[in-house]
Each structure stands twice: as C-alpha cells, then as structure tokens.
Amino acid sequence: MNFYDVLDELNEENKGMAVNPYAYKKEGKWYEGFISIDYLNKNYGQYSTAEEMINATESEGLKLYFAWLRDKGILN
C-alpha cells in the first residue's frame, strides 16, 4: 500500500504530512496533529488492511489512527 494514494497531504508548508487525530496524548486526552506519510509507507506500507497494521504496532495512538482510517473507509 502506498499511503500517498489514500491520504490527503496537507498544504505545501506541511507537504508529506497527513492529519492524525491521535497524534499525541496529554493528561488522558488525545490531540490532533500530523503524521508523516513517508513514515507510514516505510513502516506499514507492506500491509494491506487496517487490522494488519493495528496488529503490527504496539503504539496506542497508531492503533487508534489505523482504526479511524478504517472507520472512515480509507483503509479496509
């Protein structure tokens, strides 16, 4: 999977980045931020489903992010 094919890049100033509603957690609350599309391609591009990506990470934020992408219909 190439995340550039399914994610919307931000403006020119933040090229190569996509919105992530689970970018960081502070005092028990998740905050929106950005995630590198290159990072996603490098570390999760070999997977084809959100479930595979969720199972491939220990990061709570990434698990939530991949589930969010699945729920929005961006990933299977």
A tleap script that builds the chain and sets N, CA, C and O, in Angstrom:
source leaprc.protein.ff14SB
mol = sequence {
  NMET ASN PHE TYR ASP VAL LEU ASP GLU LEU
  ASN GLU GLU ASN LYS GLY MET ALA VAL ASN
  PRO TYR ALA TYR LYS LYS GLU GLY LYS TRP
  TYR GLU GLY PHE ILE SER ILE ASP TYR LEU
  ASN LYS ASN TYR GLY GLN TYR SER THR ALA
  GLU GLU MET ILE ASN ALA THR GLU SER GLU
  GLY LEU LYS LEU TYR PHE ALA TRP LEU ARG
  ASP LYS GLY ILE LEU CASN
}
set mol.1.N position { 0.828 -1.167 0.000 }
set mol.1.CA position { 0.000 0.000 0.000 }
set mol.1.C position { 0.881 1.241 0.000 }
set mol.1.O position { 1.899 1.302 0.691 }
set mol.2.N position { 0.479 2.204 -0.770 }
set mol.2.CA position { 1.153 3.494 -0.774 }
set mol.2.C position { 0.199 4.500 -0.129 }
set mol.2.O position { -0.845 4.822 -0.697 }
set mol.3.N position { 0.554 4.988 1.038 }
set mol.3.CA position { -0.313 5.903 1.762 }
set mol.3.C position { -0.529 7.221 1.026 }
set mol.3.O position { -1.516 7.913 1.278 }
set mol.4.N position { 0.384 7.579 0.116 }
set mol.4.CA position { 0.179 8.790 -0.691 }
set mol.4.C position { -1.057 8.639 -1.578 }
set mol.4.O position { -1.667 9.636 -1.964 }
set mol.5.N position { -1.429 7.404 -1.903 }
set mol.5.CA position { -2.594 7.156 -2.753 }
set mol.5.C position { -3.913 7.292 -1.997 }
set mol.5.O position { -4.955 7.496 -2.620 }
set mol.6.N position { -3.892 7.183 -0.681 }
set mol.6.CA position { -5.151 7.171 0.075 }
set mol.6.C position { -5.297 8.321 1.071 }
set mol.6.O position { -6.411 8.600 1.516 }
set mol.7.N position { -4.219 8.984 1.428 }
set mol.7.CA position { -4.290 10.084 2.394 }
set mol.7.C position { -4.167 11.423 1.690 }
set mol.7.O position { -3.485 11.542 0.672 }
set mol.8.N position { -4.828 12.423 2.235 }
set mol.8.CA position { -4.707 13.782 1.720 }
set mol.8.C position { -3.517 14.453 2.390 }
set mol.8.O position { -3.422 14.519 3.616 }
set mol.9.N position { -2.615 14.948 1.551 }
set mol.9.CA position { -1.480 15.699 2.091 }
set mol.9.C position { -1.957 17.076 2.542 }
set mol.9.O position { -2.916 17.625 1.999 }
set mol.10.N position { -1.285 17.612 3.524 }
set mol.10.CA position { -1.592 18.967 3.973 }
set mol.10.C position { -1.048 19.965 2.968 }
set mol.10.O position { -0.569 19.573 1.904 }
set mol.11.N position { -1.113 21.221 3.282 }
set mol.11.CA position { -0.657 22.275 2.380 }
set mol.11.C position { 0.842 22.165 2.075 }
set mol.11.O position { 1.544 21.331 2.646 }
set mol.12.N position { 1.305 23.005 1.186 }
set mol.12.CA position { 2.715 22.973 0.765 }
set mol.12.C position { 3.681 23.078 1.941 }
set mol.12.O position { 4.745 22.460 1.930 }
set mol.13.N position { 3.317 23.850 2.942 }
set mol.13.CA position { 4.177 24.033 4.109 }
set mol.13.C position { 4.380 22.720 4.872 }
set mol.13.O position { 5.427 22.496 5.480 }
set mol.14.N position { 3.374 21.873 4.827 }
set mol.14.CA position { 3.431 20.588 5.524 }
set mol.14.C position { 3.344 19.419 4.549 }
set mol.14.O position { 2.691 18.414 4.829 }
set mol.15.N position { 3.995 19.557 3.425 }
set mol.15.CA position { 3.974 18.520 2.389 }
set mol.15.C position { 4.499 17.204 2.960 }
set mol.15.O position { 5.469 17.187 3.718 }
set mol.16.N position { 3.851 16.115 2.590 }
set mol.16.CA position { 4.268 14.805 3.064 }
set mol.16.C position { 3.687 14.441 4.419 }
set mol.16.O position { 4.039 13.412 4.997 }
set mol.17.N position { 2.796 15.284 4.925 }
set mol.17.CA position { 2.178 15.050 6.220 }
set mol.17.C position { 0.669 14.914 6.042 }
set mol.17.O position { 0.085 15.500 5.131 }
set mol.18.N position { 0.050 14.137 6.917 }
set mol.18.CA position { -1.399 13.964 6.912 }
set mol.18.C position { -1.925 14.212 8.324 }
set mol.18.O position { -1.180 14.110 9.299 }
set mol.19.N position { -3.194 14.534 8.425 }
set mol.19.CA position { -3.826 14.767 9.729 }
set mol.19.C position { -3.916 13.453 10.487 }
set mol.19.O position { -4.233 12.407 9.920 }
set mol.20.N position { -3.632 13.530 11.775 }
set mol.20.CA position { -3.764 12.380 12.666 }
set mol.20.C position { -4.488 12.852 13.925 }
set mol.20.O position { -3.924 13.618 14.706 }
set mol.21.N position { -5.739 12.405 14.134 }
set mol.21.CA position { -6.474 12.844 15.318 }
set mol.21.C position { -5.936 12.254 16.617 }
set mol.21.O position { -6.382 12.628 17.702 }
set mol.22.N position { -4.989 11.342 16.512 }
set mol.22.CA position { -4.390 10.697 17.685 }
set mol.22.C position { -2.882 10.921 17.705 }
set mol.22.O position { -2.117 9.999 17.991 }
set mol.23.N position { -2.461 12.135 17.405 }
set mol.23.CA position { -1.037 12.440 17.289 }
set mol.23.C position { -0.317 12.373 18.632 }
set mol.23.O position { 0.817 11.899 18.714 }
set mol.24.N position { -0.979 12.847 19.677 }
set mol.24.CA position { -0.358 12.749 20.999 }
set mol.24.C position { -1.425 12.783 22.081 }
set mol.24.O position { -2.547 13.243 21.870 }
set mol.25.N position { -1.041 12.285 23.234 }
set mol.25.CA position { -1.955 12.185 24.368 }
set mol.25.C position { -1.363 12.963 25.535 }
set mol.25.O position { -0.192 12.808 25.880 }
set mol.26.N position { -2.198 13.801 26.131 }
set mol.26.CA position { -1.755 14.604 27.270 }
set mol.26.C position { -2.857 14.573 28.321 }
set mol.26.O position { -4.010 14.910 28.052 }
set mol.27.N position { -2.474 14.163 29.513 }
set mol.27.CA position { -3.396 14.074 30.637 }
set mol.27.C position { -4.650 13.277 30.273 }
set mol.27.O position { -5.767 13.658 30.623 }
set mol.28.N position { -4.444 12.169 29.565 }
set mol.28.CA position { -5.526 11.258 29.227 }
set mol.28.C position { -6.377 11.650 28.038 }
set mol.28.O position { -7.333 10.943 27.720 }
set mol.29.N position { -6.062 12.764 27.359 }
set mol.29.CA position { -6.845 13.222 26.217 }
set mol.29.C position { -5.991 13.206 24.947 }
set mol.29.O position { -4.839 13.642 24.956 }
set mol.30.N position { -6.576 12.692 23.847 }
set mol.30.CA position { -5.881 12.663 22.563 }
set mol.30.C position { -6.023 13.997 21.856 }
set mol.30.O position { -7.072 14.639 21.917 }
set mol.31.N position { -4.947 14.409 21.180 }
set mol.31.CA position { -4.935 15.667 20.441 }
set mol.31.C position { -4.559 15.420 18.983 }
set mol.31.O position { -3.768 14.534 18.660 }
set mol.32.N position { -5.153 16.232 18.121 }
set mol.32.CA position { -4.881 16.147 16.692 }
set mol.32.C position { -3.525 16.755 16.370 }
set mol.32.O position { -3.077 17.712 17.001 }
set mol.33.N position { -2.900 16.175 15.383 }
set mol.33.CA position { -1.618 16.670 14.896 }
set mol.33.C position { -1.383 16.114 13.510 }
set mol.33.O position { -2.322 15.955 12.729 }
set mol.34.N position { -0.137 15.817 13.202 }
set mol.34.CA position { 0.240 15.339 11.875 }
set mol.34.C position { 1.010 14.034 11.990 }
set mol.34.O position { 1.567 13.702 13.037 }
set mol.35.N position { 1.024 13.300 10.875 }
set mol.35.CA position { 1.843 12.099 10.781 }
set mol.35.C position { 2.507 12.097 9.413 }
set mol.35.O position { 1.908 12.515 8.421 }
set mol.36.N position { 3.725 11.634 9.366 }
set mol.36.CA position { 4.491 11.583 8.123 }
set mol.36.C position { 3.999 10.429 7.255 }
set mol.36.O position { 3.942 9.280 7.694 }
set mol.37.N position { 3.649 10.756 6.022 }
set mol.37.CA position { 3.219 9.726 5.082 }
set mol.37.C position { 4.401 8.827 4.728 }
set mol.37.O position { 4.222 7.625 4.533 }
set mol.38.N position { 5.595 9.386 4.643 }
set mol.38.CA position { 6.788 8.569 4.383 }
set mol.38.C position { 7.001 7.555 5.511 }
set mol.38.O position { 7.356 6.405 5.253 }
set mol.39.N position { 6.785 7.978 6.752 }
set mol.39.CA position { 6.910 7.064 7.898 }
set mol.39.C position { 5.902 5.913 7.766 }
set mol.39.O position { 6.247 4.750 7.977 }
set mol.40.N position { 4.674 6.246 7.420 }
set mol.40.CA position { 3.656 5.200 7.263 }
set mol.40.C position { 4.043 4.232 6.147 }
set mol.40.O position { 3.926 3.018 6.308 }
set mol.41.N position { 4.504 4.768 5.017 }
set mol.41.CA position { 4.916 3.900 3.904 }
set mol.41.C position { 6.067 2.989 4.307 }
set mol.41.O position { 6.060 1.796 4.002 }
set mol.42.N position { 7.047 3.549 4.987 }
set mol.42.CA position { 8.234 2.773 5.369 }
set mol.42.C position { 7.900 1.660 6.359 }
set mol.42.O position { 8.418 0.549 6.247 }
set mol.43.N position { 7.036 1.958 7.326 }
set mol.43.CA position { 6.789 1.015 8.408 }
set mol.43.C position { 5.526 0.169 8.263 }
set mol.43.O position { 5.413 -0.887 8.885 }
set mol.44.N position { 4.571 0.629 7.440 }
set mol.44.CA position { 3.299 -0.095 7.337 }
set mol.44.C position { 2.835 -0.297 5.897 }
set mol.44.O position { 1.760 -0.850 5.664 }
set mol.45.N position { 3.624 0.138 4.947 }
set mol.45.CA position { 3.252 0.018 3.540 }
set mol.45.C position { 3.152 -1.412 3.036 }
set mol.45.O position { 2.514 -1.667 2.014 }
set mol.46.N position { 3.776 -2.346 3.741 }
set mol.46.CA position { 3.730 -3.743 3.307 }
set mol.46.C position { 2.406 -4.415 3.667 }
set mol.46.O position { 2.142 -5.529 3.214 }
set mol.47.N position { 1.573 -3.761 4.471 }
set mol.47.CA position { 0.298 -4.338 4.886 }
set mol.47.C position { -0.828 -3.810 4.006 }
set mol.47.O position { -0.736 -2.715 3.452 }
set mol.48.N position { -1.893 -4.603 3.882 }
set mol.48.CA position { -2.988 -4.180 3.015 }
set mol.48.C position { -4.271 -3.853 3.769 }
set mol.48.O position { -5.188 -3.274 3.186 }
set mol.49.N position { -4.361 -4.207 5.046 }
set mol.49.CA position { -5.576 -3.912 5.802 }
set mol.49.C position { -5.240 -3.183 7.100 }
set mol.49.O position { -4.127 -3.263 7.620 }
set mol.50.N position { -6.239 -2.474 7.598 }
set mol.50.CA position { -6.068 -1.773 8.874 }
set mol.50.C position { -5.784 -2.760 9.992 }
set mol.50.O position { -4.983 -2.470 10.882 }
set mol.51.N position { -6.420 -3.909 9.963 }
set mol.51.CA position { -6.215 -4.908 11.021 }
set mol.51.C position { -4.765 -5.385 11.053 }
set mol.51.O position { -4.195 -5.568 12.129 }
set mol.52.N position { -4.170 -5.586 9.889 }
set mol.52.CA position { -2.754 -5.981 9.837 }
set mol.52.C position { -1.867 -4.885 10.428 }
set mol.52.O position { -0.907 -5.171 11.143 }
set mol.53.N position { -2.192 -3.639 10.124 }
set mol.53.CA position { -1.408 -2.511 10.636 }
set mol.53.C position { -1.569 -2.384 12.147 }
set mol.53.O position { -0.598 -2.141 12.864 }
set mol.54.N position { -2.781 -2.548 12.619 }
set mol.54.CA position { -3.050 -2.491 14.060 }
set mol.54.C position { -2.257 -3.574 14.783 }
set mol.54.O position { -1.681 -3.328 15.843 }
set mol.55.N position { -2.231 -4.760 14.214 }
set mol.55.CA position { -1.507 -5.875 14.828 }
set mol.55.C position { 0.008 -5.709 14.749 }
set mol.55.O position { 0.741 -6.349 15.503 }
set mol.56.N position { 0.483 -4.852 13.841 }
set mol.56.CA position { 1.923 -4.680 13.635 }
set mol.56.C position { 2.536 -3.597 14.516 }
set mol.56.O position { 3.748 -3.388 14.482 }
set mol.57.N position { 1.718 -2.910 15.298 }
set mol.57.CA position { 2.255 -1.834 16.136 }
set mol.57.C position { 1.869 -2.038 17.598 }
set mol.57.O position { 0.849 -2.650 17.915 }
set mol.58.N position { 2.705 -1.515 18.462 }
set mol.58.CA position { 2.388 -1.505 19.887 }
set mol.58.C position { 1.903 -0.131 20.325 }
set mol.58.O position { 1.488 0.047 21.470 }
set mol.59.N position { 1.953 0.834 19.426 }
set mol.59.CA position { 1.568 2.207 19.733 }
set mol.59.C position { 0.043 2.333 19.833 }
set mol.59.O position { -0.684 2.019 18.890 }
set mol.60.N position { -0.417 2.795 20.986 }
set mol.60.CA position { -1.854 3.005 21.182 }
set mol.60.C position { -2.396 4.033 20.186 }
set mol.60.O position { -3.477 3.854 19.625 }
set mol.61.N position { -1.638 5.108 19.973 }
set mol.61.CA position { -2.066 6.144 19.041 }
set mol.61.C position { -2.175 5.644 17.618 }
set mol.61.O position { -3.129 5.982 16.918 }
set mol.62.N position { -1.204 4.835 17.170 }
set mol.62.CA position { -1.267 4.291 15.809 }
set mol.62.C position { -2.397 3.281 15.665 }
set mol.62.O position { -3.046 3.224 14.620 }
set mol.63.N position { -2.637 2.491 16.689 }
set mol.63.CA position { -3.776 1.560 16.638 }
set mol.63.C position { -5.074 2.336 16.441 }
set mol.63.O position { -5.909 1.955 15.620 }
set mol.64.N position { -5.244 3.423 17.191 }
set mol.64.CA position { -6.439 4.255 17.054 }
set mol.64.C position { -6.491 4.929 15.683 }
set mol.64.O position { -7.558 5.039 15.078 }
set mol.65.N position { -5.342 5.373 15.202 }
set mol.65.CA position { -5.277 6.027 13.892 }
set mol.65.C position { -5.685 5.071 12.772 }
set mol.65.O position { -6.492 5.429 11.914 }
set mol.66.N position { -5.135 3.868 12.777 }
set mol.66.CA position { -5.487 2.903 11.736 }
set mol.66.C position { -6.965 2.516 11.819 }
set mol.66.O position { -7.611 2.345 10.786 }
set mol.67.N position { -7.503 2.377 13.019 }
set mol.67.CA position { -8.934 2.081 13.181 }
set mol.67.C position { -9.770 3.252 12.664 }
set mol.67.O position { -10.813 3.044 12.045 }
set mol.68.N position { -9.314 4.485 12.917 }
set mol.68.CA position { -10.008 5.678 12.423 }
set mol.68.C position { -10.017 5.696 10.897 }
set mol.68.O position { -11.044 5.993 10.286 }
set mol.69.N position { -8.873 5.378 10.276 }
set mol.69.CA position { -8.810 5.314 8.815 }
set mol.69.C position { -9.752 4.235 8.282 }
set mol.69.O position { -10.403 4.434 7.256 }
set mol.70.N position { -9.826 3.112 8.961 }
set mol.70.CA position { -10.739 2.033 8.560 }
set mol.70.C position { -12.186 2.503 8.685 }
set mol.70.O position { -12.985 2.301 7.771 }
set mol.71.N position { -12.522 3.124 9.800 }
set mol.71.CA position { -13.900 3.570 10.030 }
set mol.71.C position { -14.334 4.652 9.056 }
set mol.71.O position { -15.522 4.774 8.758 }
set mol.72.N position { -13.389 5.439 8.558 }
set mol.72.CA position { -13.696 6.467 7.556 }
set mol.72.C position { -13.746 5.898 6.136 }
set mol.72.O position { -14.069 6.614 5.188 }
set mol.73.N position { -13.424 4.598 5.991 }
set mol.73.CA position { -13.457 3.961 4.676 }
set mol.73.C position { -12.204 4.185 3.865 }
set mol.73.O position { -12.181 3.878 2.673 }
set mol.74.N position { -11.153 4.714 4.482 }
set mol.74.CA position { -9.892 4.969 3.780 }
set mol.74.C position { -9.085 3.683 3.668 }
set mol.74.O position { -8.436 3.436 2.652 }
set mol.75.N position { -9.129 2.863 4.723 }
set mol.75.CA position { -8.475 1.546 4.714 }
set mol.75.C position { -9.528 0.466 4.850 }
set mol.75.O position { -10.618 0.702 5.371 }
set mol.76.N position { -9.191 -0.713 4.379 }
set mol.76.CA position { -10.085 -1.876 4.549 }
set mol.76.C position { -9.891 -2.476 5.915 }
set mol.76.O position { -10.547 -3.461 6.255 }
savepdb mol mol.pdb
quit
